[in-house]
Amino acid sequence: MPRRKRSSPRKQPQQARGKSTVRAILDATVQVLEREGPGAATTTRIAEVAGVSVGTIYQYFSHRDAILDALQEREFERALALMQNVLSVGNLSKSPRETITAAVQGLRELYVASPGLHRVLAMEGLRSNKADRLQSFDLRVIALVRHFLAATGTPIRRKNIDAAAFVAFQCVRATMLASLLESPAGLEDETLVDELVDLLMRYLVDEKRLEAEKANGHAKKPASRKVSASVE
């Protein structure tokens, strides 16, 4: 089998000008994917939209796949920042529905902001040589969810917090990707968010016990559930 081309950037920009150039290349790639489709996203077209030469692109990226990899990393970082914010210790006092809605709505907004990009990234993620990067991202997000479930005082229905964190995140991600790729009739963004929030509430939260605690005026107490890994 022929060896695959390396997809890592040729050099990392150190100065502000170089970082600005890389950002322009990435943003131009997104614009082409959204407006013209993946078939049009050649390095020549990306250079035209970015206002740089093809040679400049090759200073930073060995080929188009390297640009897509950089965009994937950028989306990973955005999703992680979102989840770290929503699932922070400072939000433990919020209602479970409020927290779940914020997480689901936030992830959905990331997808709908650049649907063309995420369609391409979804297909790219299926390639075996990129599975490790996707798995690393998954593990980091799942660790955040697991940590939050273990720390919250909300009564959780699942006894296995590790499994609950995995299932909760993957069902949201898989459903959103499927809706993005298939565009099912009657499933608008607001409806999808509502359905996923309801699903997670029923799966994770013991609502009867929660209502009973509210009726009895019981304050939330930190949970003592154990987790098998810490958030890095």
N, C-alpha and C positions, 0 to 999 in steps of 0.2 A: 504494500500500500504506500502511496506517496505521502510524505509528511505534510501535515497541515502547516500553513503559515502561522507564525506567531502573531497573536492578536494584542499584545501589550504595546503601549505607546513607545515610540522610539526614544523620546526624551521627555522628562518632566519639566514643565515650565517653572522657572525660578523667579523671574522678574514679573512685575505687574503687566507689562506689555504682552509677555508670552502667555500669561494666564488669561488675559483678555482675548487673545487670539484663539486659544483653545475653547474658551467659552463661546466665541462667535461660531466656531466650527460645529460645536455640539448643538447650539441653538439653530443653526442653519440646517443641520441634518433633521432635526425635529420638524422644522418648517416644511422641508421637502416631503418627508414622510406623511405629514398631515394633509398637505395640499395636493401632492402629485402621486403619492403612493410609493411603496418600496422599490418598484422597478425603476423609478426615476432617481433614486438616491445613489448616484454614482459620485465618485470623488470629484469629477469635473463639475457636475451640477451643484454639489455641496460647496465647492470653492466659489462658484459664481454667486450663490446666495449669501455666502459668508463675506464676500468681498475680498477674498485672498486668492493667491495662486495655488494651483495644484501642488506645486513644489513646497509651499508653506505647509499644506496639509501633511505631506509626507515627512516633514521635519518632526512632526509630533505623532503621527499615526502611520503604521506600516501599510495599512490597507483599510477598507471600509469596515471590516469586522472589528478592528481595533476601536473605531469610532463608536460602534454599537456597544462594545464592551464598556467603554467609558460612560456612555449614556445609561447602561444598566446599573453601573456602580452609583451614578448620580441619583437614579430613582431609588435604589436600595437605601442610600443615605437619607433621602427625603422621607421614605416610609419609616425608617428607624427613628428619625427625629420626631415624627408625628407620634409614633407609639410610645416613645420615651416620655413625651409630654403628657399624653392622655393617661398613661399608666404610672404617672409619678406618685410618689408618696403623698404629695400635697393634694392629690385628688381622691384619696382613700375615703374621704367623708362624703363624696358625691354619691347619688343614688346609682345602683347598678345599671338601670336603664339609661341614665344620662351618660355614664362612662362608656357603655357598649355602643350607644348611638354615636358618640363622638369618635370612637375608633372606626366604626364601620363607615360613617359619613366621611371621615377624613381620608380613609383609604380609597373610597369611591371617587372622591374629588381628584385624587392623584391620577386615577385611571382616566377619568373623563376629560381631564385637562389636556391630555395628549393620547387619544385613543389609537391613532395610527401608530405611534411609537410603541405603545404597549402591546399592540397586536404583533408587531415584529419581534419585540423582546420575548413575548410568550412563545413564539415559534423557535426563536433562537435558544431559549432556555431548555428546549427538549433535546438539544444536541448533547451527546454524551460527554464531549470535551468541556462542556460548560456546567455540568451537573454539580461539581464541587462548589462553585461560586454560589449557585442557587441554594444548595444545602446549607452553606455557611450563613447565608442571610436568614433562612428559615429558622435555624437553631437560635439565632440571636433574638428574633422576634418572639419565638415560642418561649424563650427564657424570660423575656419581659412579661408575657402573659402569665406564665407560671408563677413568677415572683409576685405579681399583683394578686392573683387568686389566693396565694398562700398568706398574704399580708392583710387582705381585706377582712373586715368584720361581717360582711354580708354572708348569710348562710348559703353555702354552696352545695348543690345536690350531688356532685360527683365526689366519690371517695378518692379516686386516683387523679390527683392534680396534674401530674405529668401528662397523662392521657388526655385529660380535659383541655389543657392548654394546646396540645397538638391538634386535636379534633376541632376546637373552636377556631383557631387560626386557619387551618387548611380548608375548612368548609367555606369560610369567607373568601379566601383567596381563589379557590377553585370555582366557586359560583360567580365571582366577579369576572374572572378570566373567561369563563364559558359565555357569560352574557356579552362580553366585549367581542368575542370571536364570532358568536352566532346571532347576536342582535335579535333575540326572541320577541315576537309580537306581544304587546300588552305589558311588557316589563320595563317601565320607565325607571329612571334613576331613583326617584323618591320611593317607588313601590319596592324596588330591590332592597333598598336600605331598610324599609319597614319590615320586610319579610325576614331579612337576616337578623335584625335586632330581636324580633319576636322569637325566631328559632334559637338564638343564643340565650335569651332570657329563660326560655323553657328548658333548655339543656343544662344551663349552669346554675340558675338561681332557684332556691327553695322559696318561692314567693309566698306560700302559705305561712311558713315560719317567719318570713320577713314581715308580713302584715301583722302577725301575732306579736312580734317584738315591738313593732311600732305602736300597736294598740296598748301594750303594757308599759309603754314608755321606756323600754330598755335601750340604753345607749350602746352604740357599737363598741365592741372590744376587738383588739387585734386577734386574728386567728392564730392557732398554734400548729397549723398544718406544716408538714415537712416537705421540702423540695430536694431534689437530688443534685441540683446544680445552681450556681449563683449567676447573676447577670454580670457580664463583663462590660 
